[in-house]
Amino acid sequence: QVQLVESGGGLVQPGGSLRLSCAASGSIRIINVQSWYRQAPGKQRELVAHISSAGTFYVDSVKGRFAISKDNAKKTVYLQMSSLKSEDTAVYYCKAQILDRDYRNLEVWGQGTLVTVSS
């Protein structure tokens, strides 16, 4: 079993910052791609950023404001969010593409963490 646990969400004022974390645990051989998605009320889930050995990707709406990083030793991916706007309000989910110890390719989602940007 592989599990992703997110943390770091909360209430922040416009212009503020938050850092989200997503820790992976379980029967993991390799973590290939780690991603952050978000789903705002009444909207579809959208990709925010991802990171792999090939580099990073950001959706246009967060470029220059968000930064994705990872700590391989801790099996954790981070999303540093700055200059937050009300439109960043959403439930943020992490996703990982993992090769487990039985050599199975898995796509695993976290449970989500709520980010609310409001004054």
Secondary structure, 3 states (H helix, E strand, C coil): CEEEEEECCEEECCCCCEEEEEEEEECEEEEEEEEEEEECCCCCCEEEEEEECCEEEECHHHCCCEEEEEECCCCEEEEEECCCCHHHCEEEEEEEEEEECCCCEEEEECCCEEEEECC
